[in-house]
Amino acid sequence: VVSTQSTEAVVSTQSTVNNSGLQAFYENEYKEVPVTGENSFIVNIGQLIGDLLDKKIVALKHRVAETDFNRHSITYFRGLRLDADISRSMTNKPTEAGRKYKSFWRLGQKTMSMPS
């Protein structure tokens, strides 16, 4: 396995083009995700985004498996504003991350102080 993601606080858009190797954890096992082809893409959300949306969209644990060929994909990551309030969801419910951190900055930069 090259990498695994599940708790990121970002939205990623990805095209696997015509390459396999992306796997999703579904029904207690990793399963191969169908390739996107040239005219479609996959949108992954992080756990925090799911929490902010009251779990109406669930973060999917996924990974990139090693392949016996050169694998190419195109990925775009989009995060929250650093000062975004992550303590409450869109309907004002407390979030898991919000129990510890009020802002995205504090979640992502636990050891750094907020810039003035």
C-alpha positions in Angstrom: 0.0 0.0 0.0 1.4 3.4 -1.0 -0.9 5.6 1.1 -4.1 5.5 3.1 -6.5 8.3 3.8 -9.7 8.6 5.9 -9.6 11.5 8.4 -8.3 14.4 6.3 -10.1 17.7 6.6 -10.2 18.3 2.9 -12.1 17.6 -0.3 -10.1 15.9 -3.0 -11.1 15.5 -6.6 -9.3 12.7 -8.4 -9.1 11.2 -11.9 -7.5 7.8 -12.1 -7.6 8.2 -15.9 -7.4 4.5 -17.0 -5.3 3.2 -14.1 -6.3 0.8 -11.3 -4.9 0.8 -7.8 -7.4 3.0 -5.9 -9.2 1.0 -3.3 -12.1 1.9 -1.0 -12.9 0.3 2.4 -16.4 -1.1 2.0 -18.2 -3.9 3.8 -15.1 -4.5 6.0 -12.6 -4.9 3.2 -10.7 -2.9 0.6 -12.3 -3.2 -2.8 -10.9 -1.9 -6.2 -12.6 1.3 -7.3 -13.6 1.3 -11.0 -11.3 3.5 -13.1 -12.7 6.9 -14.0 -11.7 6.9 -17.6 -10.9 10.3 -19.3 -14.2 12.1 -18.8 -15.1 11.6 -15.1 -13.7 11.9 -11.6 -14.0 10.9 -8.0 -14.7 13.2 -5.1 -13.5 12.2 -1.7 -14.4 14.1 1.5 -12.5 14.0 4.8 -14.1 13.0 8.1 -14.3 16.6 9.2 -16.3 17.6 6.1 -18.7 14.8 6.8 -19.1 16.0 10.4 -19.7 19.6 9.2 -22.4 18.2 6.9 -24.0 16.2 9.8 -22.8 12.9 8.3 -25.2 13.3 5.3 -22.1 12.5 3.3 -19.7 10.0 4.8 -16.0 10.1 4.5 -14.7 7.0 2.8 -11.5 5.3 3.9 -9.4 4.7 0.8 -5.9 3.8 -0.2 -3.6 3.5 -3.2 -2.3 0.0 -3.7 1.0 -0.8 -5.3 0.8 -1.8 -8.9 3.3 -3.6 -11.2 3.1 -0.7 -13.7 3.6 3.1 -13.6 0.4 4.5 -12.3 -0.8 8.0 -13.0 -3.6 10.0 -11.5 -4.5 13.6 -11.2 -5.6 14.9 -7.7 -6.7 18.3 -6.5 -7.0 18.9 -2.7 -9.1 21.7 -1.3 -9.1 22.6 2.4 -11.0 24.9 4.6 -10.0 28.4 5.4 -7.6 28.4 8.3 -9.9 30.5 10.5 -13.0 28.3 9.7 -15.0 27.4 12.8 -15.1 23.6 12.9 -16.7 23.4 16.3 -20.3 23.1 15.0 -21.9 21.5 11.9 -24.2 23.2 9.4 -27.1 22.6 11.7 -25.2 23.8 14.8 -24.5 20.3 16.2 -21.0 19.9 17.9 -18.4 18.1 15.8 -15.9 15.5 16.9 -13.0 17.9 16.0 -14.7 20.8 17.6 -14.5 19.1 21.0 -10.8 19.8 20.9 -10.3 22.6 18.3 -12.4 25.6 17.4 -10.7 26.4 14.1 -9.3 24.4 11.2 -5.9 26.1 11.9 -5.8 24.5 15.4 -6.7 21.1 14.0 -4.1 21.1 11.3 -1.3 23.0 13.1 -1.5 21.6 16.6 2.0 22.7 17.6 2.0 26.1 15.9 0.4 29.3 17.2 -2.3 31.3 15.4 -0.7 34.1 13.4 -1.6 37.6 14.6 
